[in-house]
């Protein structure tokens, strides 16, 4: 099946952190890769990406759904929930309700909706108490909502690649180029679209074995600054994405120069 209007919604993972285009501060990510492959199958495809980093599901619904509806997409991918899980005010019932509402509303006006579970990164981010249990709540809710409302589920939770840090950026939270390619392959497979098999092939060589020095450098340089910033934002009611614009707010051909900026607009 071909698609004409592809819209992506969500947070930093949908935006493409940490997979910048070569020689650019603009992020590529799995969504751009999927759009590129879909364009090969149907050159008339138009693609928009409304995702903004730091957004919870309630913010995604409030800020991105109306725009998505106006674009009249026939394919939508929603990647969200990670910021709900990391919130100081995490509440299981609230997250379950947000997931169901998001999937229900999208499937009411989009023929094909793609949603995701999230791999268990709790072993790499021990400072968030109960992170594994929180992720289980989110993932169970996403599976149930996909079944209930007829969305296509890309189930990333059981992916063994989560144990290989080469699939993740320096913060061990956002995906690297390898990680985004892997997600893109899973999405394309779910849409019955061909993809590069190397995107799912195991990376060559053994898993990285990090010593205490590397763990301390990561904790000091990546975890603590983010944790402090997140705490300040949540206490003040702010979000990391406040004031930022989506990288592709309009439906444009993937190859359109206007859709591939070479400077960071943030």
Beta strands, then each sheet from edge to edge (+ up, - down):
strand 1: 5-10
strand 2: 46-49
strand 3: 75-79
strand 4: 112-116
strand 5: 152-154
strand 6: 248-252
sheet 1: 5+ 4+ 3+ 1+ 2+ 6-
end
